[in-house]
């Protein structure tokens, strides 16, 4: 067994790689802009108090191959599988986020559409065991009101029209899912998609949702957090390490019962989110932007399908926020040292 993780040194990708190292599963880490030291640092900080485990993780790091890869370049993608004939699984996370897509639609389509099809082709051409890719809650549109009841948790079979969408990114994810199911039906590929909501944690370095890091990391380091929406804005939040665990478990499961899965998470208002931060950092300072009533995302999603499929329930919001704060502080201590 060997995994290829694309976008493997990004925000979620690095955590997936660390998860595979912890399981002693060989991995090829591919990214257009490799940040090897960042990925290594996540793993070593996590296990710094256990010298035996630390040595095991270091051994995994030393045995890992890191490669620069543009997933939209079909020739480059093919070369990876010529060189590493023993790859059996792909977790595909290489994707341009919303702001990047809107800034350059040509590049966005190249990476997000052609890059995805290149991965689908690799599953078929090399008879891989499984491809798991990141879809998104944005496929459900930009407003929870499309589903009627504000307390309704959106399920995988729910659908909204293009009129209810805001993000080109979300519509691209819809087409990814549609195309994937063609490969499953017509070519027998083993492919599944997960639809994360807001993924929070320490270490986001780019994208239009840096606030999903700063809301807790800033107070942890004595800085003010600014959330660009109202205190009453409701969203669904899940911790990054839990998303990584979900990706790996779904990839490893021998037989899957479905194609698409909501990752789930905790539905809270922005005010409730910051109150959770204050439980851990009582003097946390923050502010909201009351001129923006809500985010362009759904408010709640049902995760019972995924929980039943892989037997994993994400940690509580408080536990996730606490873990993020501790990680941010430990990283700062290391920098200062």
C-alpha positions as CSV (number, residue, x, y, z in Angstrom):
1,X,0.0,0.0,0.0
2,X,1.3,3.5,-0.9
3,X,-0.6,6.8,-0.9
4,X,-0.3,9.8,-3.2
5,X,-1.5,13.0,-1.4
6,X,-1.8,16.0,-3.8
7,X,-1.8,19.4,-2.2
8,X,0.1,17.4,0.4
9,X,1.8,20.3,2.2
10,X,-1.3,22.5,2.3
11,X,-3.6,23.2,5.2
12,X,-5.5,19.9,5.1
13,X,-3.0,18.0,3.1
14,X,-0.2,18.3,5.6
15,X,-2.5,16.9,8.3
16,X,-3.4,13.9,6.0
17,X,0.3,13.2,5.5
18,X,1.0,13.3,9.2
19,X,-1.9,10.9,9.8
20,X,-0.4,8.5,7.3
21,X,3.0,8.8,8.9
22,X,1.4,8.0,12.3
23,X,-0.1,4.8,10.7
24,X,3.3,4.0,9.1
25,X,1.7,4.0,5.6
26,X,4.2,4.9,2.8
27,X,3.3,8.2,1.1
28,X,4.3,10.3,-1.9
29,X,3.6,13.9,-1.1
30,X,2.9,16.2,-4.1
31,X,2.4,19.9,-4.2
32,X,2.9,22.8,-6.6
33,X,4.6,24.8,-3.8
34,X,6.1,22.3,-1.4
35,X,6.3,23.3,2.2
36,X,8.2,20.3,3.6
37,X,9.4,22.0,6.8
38,X,5.8,23.1,7.7
39,X,4.5,19.5,7.3
40,X,7.4,18.1,9.3
41,X,6.9,20.6,12.0
42,X,3.3,19.6,12.5
43,X,4.3,16.0,13.0
44,X,7.2,16.7,15.4
45,X,5.3,19.2,17.5
46,X,2.5,16.8,17.9
47,X,4.7,14.1,19.3
48,X,7.4,16.1,21.0
49,X,6.8,14.7,24.5
50,X,7.1,11.0,23.3
51,X,10.6,10.3,22.3
52,X,9.9,6.8,21.0
53,X,7.0,8.0,18.9
54,X,9.0,11.0,17.7
55,X,11.8,8.7,16.4
56,X,9.2,6.6,14.6
57,X,7.7,9.7,13.0
58,X,11.1,10.9,12.0
59,X,11.8,7.6,10.3
60,X,8.6,7.9,8.3
61,X,9.6,11.5,7.3
62,X,13.0,10.3,6.1
63,X,11.4,7.6,3.9
64,X,8.9,10.0,2.3
65,X,9.2,11.3,-1.2
66,X,8.3,14.9,-1.8
67,X,7.6,16.0,-5.4
68,X,6.7,19.3,-7.1
69,X,3.5,18.6,-9.2
70,X,1.1,20.7,-11.2
71,X,-1.9,18.4,-11.3
72,X,-3.2,20.3,-14.4
73,X,-0.2,19.1,-16.3
74,X,-1.2,15.7,-17.7
75,X,2.3,14.7,-18.6
76,X,3.7,15.5,-15.1
77,X,0.8,13.5,-13.5
78,X,1.6,10.5,-15.8
79,X,5.3,10.7,-14.9
80,X,4.4,10.3,-11.2
81,X,2.7,7.0,-11.8
82,X,5.5,5.8,-14.2
83,X,8.0,6.5,-11.4
84,X,6.0,5.2,-8.5
85,X,4.3,2.1,-9.8
86,X,3.4,1.0,-6.3
87,X,0.9,3.8,-5.6
88,X,-2.4,2.2,-4.6
89,X,-4.5,5.1,-3.2
90,X,-4.9,8.9,-3.9
91,X,-6.2,11.6,-1.6
92,X,-6.6,14.5,-3.9
93,X,-6.5,17.9,-2.2
94,X,-4.8,20.1,-4.9
95,X,-7.3,22.8,-5.7
96,X,-7.5,26.6,-6.1
97,X,-9.8,28.2,-3.6
98,X,-12.6,30.6,-4.3
99,X,-10.7,33.9,-4.4
100,X,-8.0,32.4,-6.6
101,X,-10.6,31.0,-9.0
102,X,-12.3,34.4,-9.3
103,X,-9.0,36.1,-9.9
104,X,-7.9,33.7,-12.7
105,X,-10.7,31.6,-14.2
106,X,-8.4,30.0,-16.8
107,X,-6.0,28.8,-14.2
108,X,-8.9,27.8,-11.9
109,X,-10.4,25.6,-14.6
110,X,-7.0,24.1,-15.4
111,X,-6.3,23.0,-11.8
112,X,-9.8,22.4,-10.5
113,X,-11.3,20.6,-13.6
114,X,-8.5,19.2,-15.7
115,X,-6.4,18.4,-12.6
116,X,-9.4,16.4,-11.2
117,X,-9.9,14.5,-14.5
118,X,-6.2,13.7,-14.6
119,X,-6.6,12.0,-11.2
120,X,-9.7,10.1,-12.3
121,X,-7.7,8.8,-15.3
122,X,-4.9,7.6,-13.0
123,X,-7.4,5.5,-11.0
124,X,-8.6,3.8,-14.1
125,X,-5.3,3.5,-16.0
126,X,-3.3,2.1,-13.0
127,X,-6.2,0.2,-11.4
128,X,-5.9,2.0,-8.1
129,X,-7.7,0.8,-5.0
130,X,-9.3,4.1,-4.1
131,X,-9.4,7.9,-4.8
132,X,-10.9,10.2,-2.2
133,X,-11.2,13.9,-3.1
134,X,-12.3,17.0,-1.3
135,X,-15.6,18.3,-2.5
136,X,-17.2,21.1,-0.4
137,X,-20.3,22.2,1.5
138,X,-20.5,24.9,-1.2
139,X,-22.2,22.5,-3.5
140,X,-25.3,23.1,-1.4
141,X,-25.4,26.8,-2.4
142,X,-24.9,30.1,-0.6
143,X,-27.9,30.2,1.7
144,X,-29.5,27.8,4.1
145,X,-32.9,29.3,3.3
146,X,-32.9,27.2,0.1
147,X,-33.7,24.2,2.4
148,X,-36.6,25.8,4.3
149,X,-36.2,25.1,8.1
150,X,-33.3,26.9,9.6
151,X,-32.8,24.0,12.0
152,X,-32.6,21.4,9.1
153,X,-29.2,19.7,8.7
154,X,-28.5,19.3,5.0
155,X,-28.1,15.8,3.8
156,X,-26.0,14.4,0.9
157,X,-29.0,13.9,-1.4
158,X,-30.2,17.5,-1.0
159,X,-29.7,19.8,-4.0
160,X,-30.1,23.4,-4.8
161,X,-30.3,25.1,-8.2
162,X,-27.5,27.2,-9.8
163,X,-29.6,30.3,-9.0
164,X,-28.8,29.7,-5.3
165,X,-25.0,29.5,-5.8
166,X,-22.5,32.2,-5.2
167,X,-19.1,30.5,-5.6
168,X,-17.7,29.4,-8.9
169,X,-15.6,27.1,-6.7
170,X,-18.8,25.4,-5.5
171,X,-20.1,24.8,-9.0
172,X,-16.8,23.4,-10.0
173,X,-17.1,20.9,-7.1
174,X,-20.5,19.9,-8.4
175,X,-19.0,19.1,-11.9
176,X,-16.2,17.2,-10.2
177,X,-18.7,15.0,-8.5
178,X,-20.8,14.6,-11.6
179,X,-17.7,13.5,-13.6
180,X,-16.5,11.2,-10.9
181,X,-19.8,9.3,-11.0
182,X,-19.4,8.8,-14.7
183,X,-16.0,7.2,-14.0
184,X,-17.5,5.0,-11.4
185,X,-20.4,3.9,-13.6
186,X,-18.7,3.6,-16.9
187,X,-15.1,2.6,-15.9
188,X,-15.5,0.8,-12.6
189,X,-13.3,3.3,-10.7
190,X,-13.4,3.4,-6.9
191,X,-13.9,7.1,-6.1
192,X,-15.6,8.9,-3.2
193,X,-16.0,12.6,-2.3
194,X,-16.2,14.3,1.0
195,X,-17.9,17.7,1.5
196,X,-16.2,19.6,4.4
197,X,-17.7,22.7,5.9
198,X,-15.4,25.4,7.5
199,X,-12.2,23.6,8.4
200,X,-10.5,25.3,11.3
201,X,-7.1,24.9,12.9
202,X,-3.7,26.6,13.2
203,X,-1.6,27.1,10.1
204,X,-3.8,28.5,7.3
205,X,-1.5,30.5,5.1
206,X,-3.7,31.5,2.1
207,X,-7.2,31.8,0.9
208,X,-10.2,33.9,1.7
209,X,-11.0,32.2,5.0
210,X,-7.9,33.0,7.0
211,X,-10.3,33.9,9.8
212,X,-10.9,30.2,10.3
213,X,-7.4,30.1,11.7
214,X,-7.1,33.6,13.2
215,X,-10.2,33.4,15.4
216,X,-8.4,31.1,17.8
217,X,-4.7,31.5,16.9
218,X,-4.7,35.3,17.3
219,X,-6.1,35.2,20.9
220,X,-3.7,32.3,21.7
221,X,-0.8,34.7,20.9
222,X,-2.3,37.8,22.6
223,X,-3.7,39.3,19.4
224,X,-7.2,40.5,18.5
225,X,-9.4,38.3,16.3
226,X,-11.5,39.9,13.6
227,X,-14.4,38.0,12.0
228,X,-15.7,39.6,8.8
229,X,-19.4,38.9,9.6
230,X,-22.0,39.4,12.2
231,X,-21.9,37.8,15.6
232,X,-25.2,36.1,14.6
233,X,-23.8,34.5,11.5
234,X,-24.2,30.7,11.8
235,X,-21.8,28.2,10.2
236,X,-20.6,24.6,10.5
237,X,-17.1,24.1,11.8
238,X,-14.8,21.0,12.0
239,X,-11.2,20.6,13.2
240,X,-8.6,20.0,10.6
241,X,-7.1,16.8,12.2
242,X,-10.6,15.3,12.3
243,X,-11.0,16.0,8.6
244,X,-7.7,14.3,8.0
245,X,-8.8,11.2,9.9
246,X,-12.0,11.1,7.9
247,X,-10.1,11.2,4.6
248,X,-7.7,8.4,5.6
249,X,-10.4,6.1,7.1
250,X,-12.6,6.5,4.0
251,X,-9.6,5.7,1.8
252,X,-8.7,2.6,3.7
253,X,-12.2,1.1,4.1
254,X,-12.4,-1.9,1.8
255,X,-16.0,-1.3,0.5
256,X,-17.9,1.9,0.6
257,X,-21.7,2.2,0.6
258,X,-22.0,5.6,-0.9
259,X,-20.2,8.1,-3.2
260,X,-20.6,11.4,-1.3
261,X,-20.2,12.2,2.4
262,X,-20.7,15.3,4.5
263,X,-17.9,15.7,7.0
264,X,-20.2,17.2,9.6
265,X,-19.0,19.5,12.3
266,X,-20.6,21.9,14.9
267,X,-23.2,24.5,13.9
268,X,-22.6,27.6,16.0
269,X,-23.0,31.4,15.6
270,X,-19.9,33.5,15.4
271,X,-20.6,34.8,18.9
272,X,-20.8,31.2,20.3
273,X,-17.6,30.4,18.5
274,X,-15.7,33.2,20.2
275,X,-17.3,32.4,23.6
276,X,-15.7,28.9,23.2
277,X,-12.4,30.6,22.6
278,X,-12.9,32.7,25.8
279,X,-13.4,29.5,27.8
280,X,-9.7,28.8,27.1
281,X,-8.4,32.3,26.7
282,X,-10.5,34.4,29.1
283,X,-9.0,37.7,28.0
284,X,-9.5,37.0,24.2
285,X,-10.3,40.2,22.2
286,X,-12.4,40.0,19.1
287,X,-14.7,42.0,16.9
288,X,-17.4,41.2,14.3
289,X,-18.5,43.1,11.2
290,X,-22.2,43.7,11.7
291,X,-22.6,45.1,8.2
292,X,-22.2,41.5,6.9
293,X,-25.2,39.5,8.2
294,X,-23.9,36.0,7.3
295,X,-21.4,34.0,5.3
296,X,-22.3,32.6,1.8
297,X,-22.5,29.1,3.2
298,X,-25.1,26.7,4.6
299,X,-25.6,26.7,8.4
300,X,-25.9,23.0,9.2
301,X,-25.0,19.6,7.6
302,X,-25.8,16.1,8.6
303,X,-22.9,13.7,9.1
304,X,-24.6,10.5,10.1
305,X,-23.8,8.8,6.8
306,X,-20.0,9.3,7.3
307,X,-20.1,8.5,11.0
308,X,-21.8,5.2,10.3
309,X,-19.4,4.4,7.4
310,X,-16.1,4.9,9.2
311,X,-17.1,4.7,12.9
312,X,-15.6,8.1,13.7
313,X,-17.2,11.1,15.4
314,X,-15.3,14.5,15.3
315,X,-14.1,16.0,18.6
316,X,-16.2,18.7,20.4
317,X,-15.8,22.3,19.3
318,X,-14.2,23.1,22.7
319,X,-11.7,20.3,22.3
320,X,-10.8,21.3,18.8
321,X,-10.3,25.0,19.7
322,X,-8.3,24.0,22.7
323,X,-6.0,21.8,20.6
324,X,-5.6,24.7,18.1
325,X,-4.6,27.1,20.8
326,X,-2.1,24.7,22.3
327,X,-0.5,24.1,18.9
328,X,-0.3,27.8,18.1
329,X,1.4,28.5,21.4
330,X,3.8,25.5,21.1
331,X,4.8,26.7,17.6
332,X,5.4,30.2,18.9
333,X,7.6,28.9,21.7
334,X,9.6,26.9,19.2
335,X,10.1,30.0,17.1
336,X,11.1,32.1,20.1
337,X,13.5,29.4,21.2
